Amino acid sequence: MPACSIPSRSSTAWNTACCVTFVPPGTASRACGLEADVSSDQLPSGGGVRSAAVAVTITIAGPDDAERLAEALVSLVPQLSRSNPPPSLEAVRAMLAHEAITQFLAVDEDGTIVGVATLAVFPIPTGKRAWIEDVIVDQAVSGQGIGRRLTEAMLDRARELGCVTVDLTSRPSREAANALYQKVGFQKRETNVYRYEL
């Protein structure tokens, strides 16, 4: 895996309000340090969003991140789901240790986790598949391209791992998330999604 998987400065993907680098686990000191060329008029207004651009590094969480991730999920999970409580520290440790899971973090300059996203990769008879779950960006920094960078990092990782497809679900009420996924290249499938409660 390359030390950084990021678009070039000339790419339209940099036309966002955050600087994002991708750092594989154990290589945090090798962050690329590129900065987006943005101006204040590119930032969303109102809604409690910070008034300044946020420099963010995208990393893959390792075992040493368990405690700070568990702490961050206390505030992040309720922003996505009211029906599921944040996971315990033990649950976070088990998740990070699971071979099917790659947990992505968006970390600001202060070391605060401001976004998370989970990629699950698994082999089945028809090929290696990937599933995106729990993409959460703190509402305080929403609208600055962080969700897109997390999603693109997961797609890069799935590609590296030889996945055939990447799937996700998103409630229709999450209009911004649905728009993001379609902009990135996801296509709506004509299928039914079922759930069995255990």
N, C-alpha and C positions, 0 to 999 in steps of 0.2 A: 504494500500500500504506500503511495507517495506521502511525503510528510505533509503536504498541503494539497487539497483538491478544491481549487477555487477558480473562478473565472478571471480572465485577464482584465486589466484596468479599463480596456476599451470596450469590454462587454457591456451590453445593456443591463445585464444582471447586477452591475454595480450601481445602477441608478436607484439606490435605496438609501435609507437613513441610517444604515449601520455598516460598520466594517466587520466582515466575517472571515475568519480563517478556520480551516479544518485541521485539527491536530489529532493524530492517532494516539491511543493510550501509551503513556510512558514517554511521550515526546513533547510535552507541554512547553519545554524551553525552546523548541524550534518553531514556534509560531511564526507565520510569515510576516505579520505586521503591516500588511497593506492597508491603506485607508481609502474609503470611498470618497469620491468627489461629490459632495452634497451641499445643499444650501438649506437655510431654515425654511424656505418656502416649499420644500419637499416633505416637510414633516406634517403629520396629521395634527389637527387642532381640536381642542376640547376633549371631553370624555376622560379626563384624568391622565392623559398620555403625557409623558415627560416632554418638556419643550426643547430639549437638546438631543442631538443624535447620540445613540448608544453604541460604543465600540464593543463588539461581541466576538468571542472565540467559540467555535463549535468543536467540541471534543467528544471522545468516546469515554464513558465512565468506566473506571476500573474498581477493584475491591476497596481501594483507599478512599474512594468517593462516597462510600455507602452512607456515612453519617451526615455529611452535608447534603446529599441528595434526599435522604429521608426528611431532613429539616425543611428543605425547599418544597417538597411535595405536600407538606402540611398546608401551605398557602396555595400551591398550584393546582392540586387535585380538585378542590372545591370550585375552582374556576371552570372546570370541565364537567364535573359530575357532582350532583347533590346527593345521589343515591349511594355512592361508594366512598367510604372513608379513606383517608390517606393510608398508605401501607406502613406497617411497623418497620423498625430498623431491621429486624430479622427477615421480614419479607423482602426488603430492598436488597439485603445481602444475598438472599437466595436467588433473586432475579438477576443480579449482576453476575452470579456464579453460573447461571444456566447457559449451556452451550448454544442454545437457539436464540438467545437475546443479545442484541447490541443496543445499549442505552446511550442515546446522544444527549449532550448537555449544551446549552447556550449560556456562556459565562461572561459577565461584563468585566470591565477593567478593575472593579473592586473585588472580584472573585465571587460575586453573587450569581447564583444560578437563576437566570431569568426566563429560561425555557427548557423544555425537555421533549423528547420524542423517542419512541421505542420501535425498533425493527426486529421482527421475529422471522427467522429463516428456518425452513424445514424441508426435508426431502419427502416426496410422495411418488407413487409409481409414474405419474405423468411429468415429473421434473422437479427441480428445486424451486420452491416458492418462497415469496417474502410477503409479509403482512405488516402494515404500518398501524400502530396504535398510539393513543394518548399523546398526541401532539398538543402541547400546552405552552403558550407564551404568556407571561405575566401581563395582565391588562395594563399595567403602568407603562409598558414599552411596546404595546401592540401597534400594528400599522407601520412598523419600521423594517419589514422584510425578514424578520428573524424566523418566522414560521416557514417561509420559503427556503431559507438557507438550511434549516433543519431537514426539510423534506428532500432537498437536493442532495444533502450529505447522505441521507438514507438510500436514495436511489443509486448514488455512486457506490455505496457499500454493497447493495444488493447485486449490482452489476459485477463488482469484483468477485463476489462469492458465486457467480455463475447462475443466478436466479433467472427463471424463464419469465416470470411476471411479478409485479408488485401490486397488491390489493389493499384497499382500505374502505372503511365506511365512514360516512359523515352525515349527521342529521340535517335534514333540509333547512331547519331553523338556523343552522350555522352558515349563514350566507357568505361571510367573508372566507371561511375555510373552504367551502365548496368552490368559490370563485378561484381561490389560490390553487387548488388541486387541478382544476381544469386548465389554468394558465400554465402550470408546470407540464401538463401533457396527459394527465389522467383522463380516461374516457368513462362515461357512465355506462354500466352494463345493464342489459335487460335480463335481470335475474331476481329471484326472491331471496331475501335474507331471513333466516329463521334462527330462533334462539330457544333453547330448552333450559328452563330454570331447574337447577339441581337443589 
